[in-house]
């Protein structure tokens, strides 16, 4: 169960990271119907600095996924190495 949960977490990090990197620059971000209710929120979320910050969080999330993948890969090697002896 631990391996399955680790794989799910790694995939989750990659998916959310990719989503956060690309969506702030897409039409989905600009045509959000929730932005019509608040002009101030509309102005803030369409600011390029805010979009860049959200994309930066996506990059950090991808890096977390890569780090977790490295730890997972290392643990698999340790298990494989100890079972070979």
C-alpha positions as CSV (number, residue, x, y, z in Angstrom):
1,X,0.0,0.0,0.0
2,X,2.9,2.4,0.7
3,X,4.3,2.1,-2.8
4,X,0.9,2.7,-4.4
5,X,0.4,5.8,-2.2
6,X,3.9,7.1,-3.1
7,X,3.2,6.7,-6.8
8,X,-0.2,8.4,-6.4
9,X,1.5,11.3,-4.6
10,X,4.2,11.6,-7.2
11,X,1.6,11.6,-10.0
12,X,-0.5,14.2,-8.1
13,X,2.5,16.5,-7.8
14,X,3.2,16.3,-11.5
15,X,-0.4,16.8,-12.5
16,X,-1.0,19.8,-10.2
17,X,2.3,21.3,-11.2
18,X,1.7,21.1,-14.9
19,X,-1.8,22.5,-14.4
20,X,-0.5,25.4,-12.3
21,X,2.3,26.2,-14.8
22,X,0.1,26.4,-17.9
23,X,-3.5,27.3,-16.9
24,X,-2.7,30.9,-15.7
25,X,-1.6,31.7,-19.2
26,X,-4.6,30.1,-21.0
27,X,-8.1,31.3,-21.9
28,X,-9.5,29.2,-19.1
29,X,-8.0,31.6,-16.6
30,X,-9.2,34.7,-18.4
31,X,-12.7,33.5,-19.1
32,X,-13.5,32.3,-15.5
33,X,-17.1,33.2,-14.7
34,X,-16.2,33.8,-11.0
35,X,-14.1,36.8,-12.0
36,X,-17.2,38.6,-13.3
37,X,-18.5,39.0,-9.7
38,X,-15.5,40.9,-8.4
39,X,-13.7,43.6,-10.5
40,X,-10.9,43.8,-8.0
41,X,-10.3,40.0,-8.1
42,X,-10.5,40.2,-11.9
43,X,-7.8,42.8,-11.9
44,X,-5.6,40.9,-9.4
45,X,-5.8,37.5,-11.1
46,X,-5.1,38.9,-14.6
47,X,-1.9,40.6,-13.4
48,X,1.1,39.0,-15.0
49,X,3.0,39.0,-11.6
50,X,0.2,36.9,-10.1
51,X,0.1,34.6,-13.0
52,X,3.9,34.2,-12.8
53,X,3.6,33.4,-9.0
54,X,1.0,30.7,-9.7
55,X,3.2,29.3,-12.4
56,X,6.1,29.4,-10.0
57,X,4.1,27.3,-7.5
58,X,3.6,24.9,-10.3
59,X,7.3,24.6,-10.9
60,X,7.9,24.1,-7.2
61,X,5.3,21.3,-7.2
62,X,7.0,19.6,-10.1
63,X,10.3,19.8,-8.3
64,X,8.7,18.2,-5.2
65,X,7.4,15.4,-7.5
66,X,10.9,14.9,-8.9
67,X,12.4,14.8,-5.4
68,X,9.8,12.3,-4.3
69,X,10.4,10.3,-7.4
70,X,14.2,10.2,-6.5
71,X,13.4,9.0,-3.0
72,X,11.0,6.4,-4.3
73,X,13.5,5.2,-6.9
74,X,16.2,5.0,-4.2
75,X,14.0,3.0,-1.8
76,X,13.1,0.6,-4.7
77,X,16.8,0.0,-5.3
78,X,17.5,-0.6,-1.6
79,X,14.6,-3.1,-1.5
80,X,15.8,-4.8,-4.7
81,X,19.4,-4.9,-3.5
82,X,18.5,-6.4,-0.1
83,X,16.3,-9.1,-1.6
84,X,19.1,-10.1,-4.0
85,X,21.4,-11.0,-1.1
